[in-house]
Amino acid sequence: MLLLGNFQHTLDDKNRIRLPAKFREKLGSEYILMPGTDGCISLYSAASEEIFIKAVMELGEFSADNAETIRSLSEKAAMVDADAQGRFMLPTELLELAQIDKDVRIIGVINRVEIWSEERYVARRRAKDESPAAYNALNMKLHEALHKQ
């Protein structure tokens, strides 16, 4: 599954959004939502459930640090189903954590989707070096990672 691109959306009055059709085609209509990195919400297909269980088992839930990592991510996580129109509600705790009020940016990030407040997304993009040299460095990292496999 390859999720790419970014889309602007607005929450409706019930805090619902609709994923872009090309994401829904790949992810289905059941999702796992959890706190993401840098203040976004991460969205995974519910079909990824087994991957999360395997990761928890490999991480080892009996060390205090690992237990807290698992606990911190999962206590704010939610499983949601999209309705017939493809809409689903973002839980209040995740909205607050991501500082989302109304306008959101939905980004495909290879194997997951990130949901950002539009303000945080814009601030993040402004802080990035988007020169050709910066993209050369990013491509080199990707190239190296691909050749390790």
Summary of the structure (lengths in Angstrom):
residues: 149
radius of gyration: 16.6
end to end distance: 17.6
largest distance: 46.8
contacts: 399
relative contact order: 0.21
helix: 45%
strand: 28%
